[in-house]
Amino acid sequence: MNEQIDRKLAQQIVDTVKDVCGQNVNFIDGSGLIYASTDAGRIGSYHEIGRQAAVAGKAIEVEADDRFSGTQKGVNLPVYHNGSMVAVIGISGPPGEVRTYARLAERITGLLIREREIGAFSRTQEERRSYVINGLIRREPMAEEYLKEALAEWGIARGTGKRVAVIRVYGRPYAADGAVLDQDIRRR
């Protein structure tokens, strides 16, 4: 299983795609192991064509059930992100009917992976900013090189005077969402 698509996300994707197309959907790792499926009995089983699609790096369509180990007729489509194969999506059913759904599932998966990357990057940047600001306020020891790099990244010149404002908010609209307050402050 690829760390970009964990079991929970994969299961959400297969369930969503099944809601649209009405067919069983599998997420298959590079070794051919099904790790998410709308047919719970298939999770953990081997999918020969899923493995072949991962190795070949291209879609493989199966026209008849049980022609290959653990395989039903359908479409098996590798999903790539940043040039690496992250999973194979298999959708059971006549290939002519499910091919479009496989492409849809591929696109959804790519978008969700990208969304997770953006979220992780944003959290990382916010955590870094919080660490530096809190460290400066509390006069905690901090690696000089790390501080220089962070200040340069944020366009803050060293040696210029800075002030810190501690704001305590009571009531609406900011009490529930500090991110809204943060965005509002940055705009001003």
C-alpha positions as CSV (number, residue, x, y, z in Angstrom):
1,M,0.0,0.0,0.0
2,N,1.2,3.5,-0.8
3,E,1.4,6.0,2.0
4,Q,-0.3,8.6,-0.2
5,I,-3.5,6.5,-0.3
6,D,-4.2,4.9,3.0
7,R,-6.9,2.3,3.5
8,K,-9.4,4.8,4.8
9,L,-9.0,7.2,1.9
10,A,-9.0,4.2,-0.6
11,Q,-12.2,2.9,1.0
12,Q,-13.9,6.3,0.7
13,I,-13.0,6.5,-2.9
14,V,-14.2,3.0,-3.8
15,D,-17.5,3.5,-1.9
16,T,-18.1,6.9,-3.7
17,V,-17.3,5.4,-7.1
18,K,-19.7,2.5,-6.5
19,D,-22.4,4.9,-5.5
20,V,-22.1,6.5,-9.0
21,C,-21.6,3.4,-11.2
22,G,-23.2,0.6,-9.2
23,Q,-20.3,-1.8,-9.7
24,N,-17.8,-3.2,-7.3
25,V,-14.6,-1.2,-7.1
26,N,-11.1,-2.3,-5.7
27,F,-7.9,-0.5,-4.8
28,I,-5.0,-2.8,-5.5
29,D,-1.4,-2.2,-4.5
30,G,1.7,-2.8,-6.7
31,S,2.0,-6.4,-5.5
32,G,-1.6,-7.2,-6.5
33,L,-3.1,-7.1,-3.0
34,I,-6.6,-5.6,-2.7
35,Y,-6.5,-3.2,0.2
36,A,-9.9,-1.5,-0.2
37,S,-13.0,-2.8,-1.9
38,T,-16.8,-2.4,-2.0
39,D,-16.8,-6.3,-1.6
40,A,-15.3,-6.7,1.9
41,G,-14.6,-10.3,1.2
42,R,-12.0,-9.4,-1.4
43,I,-9.9,-7.2,0.9
44,G,-6.6,-8.9,1.4
45,S,-6.9,-11.2,-1.6
46,Y,-4.6,-11.3,-4.6
47,H,-5.7,-9.7,-7.9
48,E,-3.6,-11.1,-10.8
49,I,-4.6,-8.5,-13.4
50,G,-4.2,-5.7,-10.9
51,R,-0.6,-6.8,-10.4
52,Q,-0.1,-7.0,-14.2
53,A,-1.5,-3.5,-14.6
54,A,0.8,-2.2,-11.9
55,V,3.9,-3.9,-13.5
56,A,2.9,-2.9,-17.1
57,G,2.0,0.6,-16.0
58,K,-1.1,0.7,-18.3
59,A,-4.8,-0.2,-18.2
60,I,-5.8,-3.8,-18.6
61,E,-9.3,-4.8,-19.5
62,V,-10.7,-8.2,-18.8
63,E,-13.6,-9.5,-20.9
64,A,-14.6,-12.6,-18.9
65,D,-14.9,-13.6,-15.2
66,D,-12.3,-15.9,-13.6
67,R,-10.0,-15.9,-16.5
68,F,-7.2,-14.8,-14.2
69,S,-6.6,-15.4,-10.4
70,G,-8.9,-13.3,-8.3
71,T,-10.2,-11.3,-11.3
72,Q,-13.6,-10.5,-12.6
73,K,-14.4,-8.8,-15.9
74,G,-13.8,-5.1,-15.8
75,V,-11.1,-2.4,-16.1
76,N,-7.9,-2.2,-14.1
77,L,-6.3,1.2,-14.3
78,P,-3.0,2.3,-12.7
79,V,-3.1,5.6,-10.9
80,Y,0.0,7.8,-11.1
81,H,1.1,10.7,-9.0
82,N,4.3,12.7,-9.6
83,G,5.4,10.0,-12.0
84,S,5.0,7.1,-9.6
85,M,2.3,4.4,-9.6
86,V,0.4,4.7,-6.4
87,A,-2.3,2.1,-6.9
88,V,-4.5,0.3,-9.4
89,I,-8.2,0.9,-9.5
90,G,-10.2,-2.1,-10.6
91,I,-13.9,-1.8,-11.5
92,S,-16.0,-4.9,-12.2
93,G,-18.4,-4.9,-15.1
94,P,-18.4,-4.9,-18.8
95,P,-15.3,-2.8,-19.8
96,G,-17.3,-0.7,-22.3
97,E,-19.6,0.3,-19.5
98,V,-17.1,0.9,-16.6
99,R,-14.1,2.4,-18.5
100,T,-15.4,6.0,-17.9
101,Y,-15.9,5.3,-14.2
102,A,-12.3,4.0,-13.9
103,R,-11.0,7.2,-15.4
104,L,-13.3,9.2,-13.0
105,A,-11.9,7.2,-10.1
106,E,-8.3,7.9,-11.3
107,R,-9.0,11.6,-11.5
108,I,-10.7,11.7,-8.1
109,T,-7.8,9.9,-6.5
110,G,-5.3,12.3,-8.0
111,L,-7.2,15.3,-6.8
112,L,-7.5,13.8,-3.3
113,I,-3.8,13.1,-3.1
114,R,-3.0,16.6,-4.2
115,E,-5.4,18.0,-1.6
116,R,-3.7,16.0,1.1
117,E,-0.3,17.3,0.0
118,I,-1.5,20.9,0.1
119,G,-3.0,20.4,3.5
120,A,0.1,18.8,4.8
121,F,2.3,21.6,3.4
122,S,0.0,24.3,5.0
123,R,0.1,22.5,8.4
124,T,3.9,22.2,8.2
125,Q,4.3,25.9,7.4
126,E,1.9,26.9,10.1
127,E,3.6,24.7,12.6
128,R,7.0,26.2,11.6
129,R,5.7,29.7,12.0
130,S,4.1,28.9,15.4
131,Y,7.4,27.3,16.6
132,V,9.5,30.3,15.6
133,I,7.1,32.9,17.0
134,N,6.5,31.1,20.3
135,G,10.3,30.5,20.6
136,L,11.0,34.2,20.1
137,I,8.3,35.3,22.5
138,R,9.5,32.9,25.2
139,R,13.2,33.5,24.4
140,E,13.7,29.8,24.0
141,P,17.0,28.6,22.5
142,M,16.7,28.1,18.7
143,A,19.2,27.0,16.1
144,E,20.5,30.2,14.6
145,E,20.6,28.7,11.1
146,Y,17.0,27.6,11.3
147,L,15.8,31.0,12.5
148,K,17.7,32.8,9.7
149,E,16.2,30.4,7.1
150,A,12.7,30.9,8.4
151,L,13.0,34.7,8.5
152,A,14.4,34.8,5.0
153,E,11.6,32.6,3.8
154,W,9.0,34.9,5.2
155,G,10.7,38.1,3.9
156,I,11.6,39.4,7.3
157,A,14.9,41.3,7.5
158,R,17.1,40.5,10.6
159,G,18.1,43.4,12.7
160,T,14.9,45.4,12.1
161,G,12.6,46.1,14.9
162,K,9.6,43.8,15.4
163,R,6.7,43.8,17.7
164,V,4.5,41.0,18.8
165,A,0.8,41.5,19.7
166,V,-0.9,38.9,21.8
167,I,-4.6,39.0,21.0
168,R,-7.3,37.3,23.1
169,V,-10.6,37.1,21.4
170,Y,-13.9,36.7,23.1
171,G,-17.0,35.9,21.2
172,R,-17.9,35.6,17.6
173,P,-16.8,35.2,14.8
174,Y,-13.3,34.3,15.6
175,A,-13.7,32.2,18.8
176,A,-14.5,29.0,16.8
177,D,-11.9,29.5,14.1
178,G,-8.5,31.0,14.7
179,A,-7.6,30.5,11.1
180,V,-10.3,33.1,10.1
181,L,-8.7,35.6,12.5
182,D,-5.2,34.8,11.2
183,Q,-6.3,35.4,7.6
184,D,-8.0,38.7,8.6
185,I,-4.9,39.9,10.4
186,R,-2.6,39.0,7.4
187,R,-4.8,40.9,5.0
188,R,-4.5,44.2,7.0
